[in-house]
């Protein structure tokens, strides 16, 4: 079960203030109506504890949108690897985003290992935050089995009205608890409150689609030639929003920036998207996925089929970001239900 402590709500502001003195803290911050983003904070008053998934997931701290990986000098034949990182504490990570980070960890620590990612990951402390209710109508965390905590954090906060129940999961989490003298040992009544909340969540969080968790892989495998993809081909505008906001999309391109001396420069890794028209183009201008329906199929297979075969887990976390940000109103749950109806 591990160690549990509690933090009174009245001490939360002081907790964040003290935490920010240990390392820079980033947390969900309100950015307008129903919009939130992870940003640096120094007080608890800045933190949005009750929030829907941020515009971009905390993936941006593990895999930056633009990352310098090399500096070069052609005349001198010098090629210098660059490793960019910074130490941070990420507070308030929902369970869907914890699942996303776990997925990225699997990808980038598998052979060939990505040293830049691994070093950056090891410089980050993760403090999770439980969702006590659905974020909004786009979430599908129950069918993806990500509505309850399943590791991947150093500390995990659960809001129990007057206080937070905190699971201490790692040595890094233990060090924070020992440095910030605001916590009390959890008592039996606190565990009773925690279990009561979890029991209530089991009633609230149900499969949001007409397909069970285990059946999703088979559904997509048998729907490669579905008419659903033809319908999405007509609607998708190929903007790439869905992949940009996804917690588990990790495709990237590598680009060189040459300085005006035409000799020195830098090499960067930048996010890319399988929804872009040029993504699957090869020499001669041929494309493996010429139309948007094919690219939509590929994106869904990369969440519900391919990673199950390779990593034994789904790479959709149920966060709902793809549906929330789609310019064409393409909704993941509607797509799954349409595929299920077609197979009846």
C-alpha positions, 0 to 999 in steps of 0.5 A: 500500500505504501506510505500515505500522508494528509495535507490540510487545504488551508496549508496548500498555498504554503505547500506550493510556495515551499515546493517552488523553493526546492525546484521550479514548479509547473502546474495547471493554470487557467487560461480563459474559459475552459482552457488550462495550461501547465505553466510555472507557479510560485503560489497555490492561488495560481494553481487550478486544482479542478481543471479539464485536461490542459491544452497541451499535455505535460508531454511538452516537458519530456519531449519539447516541441523544438529541441536542439540535439546537435551543433556543427561546424562543417569546415572544422568537421566538428559535430557536438551533441547537445542535451537540453534539460531543466529540473522541474516539479510538475504538479497536478498531473491527471491519471490520463496524463500519467498514463501518457507519460508511462507510454512515452517512457516505454517508447523512449527507453526501448532499444534504441534508447533515447538518451536525451529523453531519458536524462530529461525524464530523470530531472522531472518530479511528478505529482499526480492529482486525482479526478473525482468526476468527469472532466467533460463530455469528451473524456473516455478515461474509464473505457481506457482504464485510466480513471484510477491511479496506476503508478507513474508518479512520485506523489499523488494527491486526492482531494477529500474536501477538507484535505488532500490524501497523498500517496508517497510513491518514490524516494523523490516524493519522500524527500519532498515530504521530509523537507516541507513540514506540513503533513500529517500521517494518514489515519484509518478515517482518512483511508475510509474517506479515500475508499468511499471516494473510489467507490463513488467513482466506480459508480460514476465512471463507466465505459463511455462507448459501446465496446469494452476495453479488451475488445477495442484492439480487435474492433480496429483490426477488423475495421480497416476497410470501414466506411467510417474512414471514408466519412472522416476523409470528407470531414478531416481538414488535416490540421494536425491538432489531434496529434499535437495535443495527444499525450502519446504522439511522439513522431518527430522530424529532424531539421538543420538550421544553417547560419548565414556563414553557410558553415555553422548551424544546429540540428533540431528535433521538432514535433511532426504529425501523421496527419500532415500531407507530407508525412508519408511522402517518399522520393518521387512524391509518392505517398503511402497515405494520400487521403485524409481518411487513410491518415485518420485510420493510421492515427487510430491504429497507432492508439488502439492496435499497433502499440498493443502488439508491440508494447501490450498497452493502448496508447489512447489515454482517454483524455479527450484532447483530440475530440476537444480540439478538432476543427472538424468536430471529429469525436473519438467516442462517436468514431468508436461507436460508429465502428461498433454499429457497423460490425453488428 
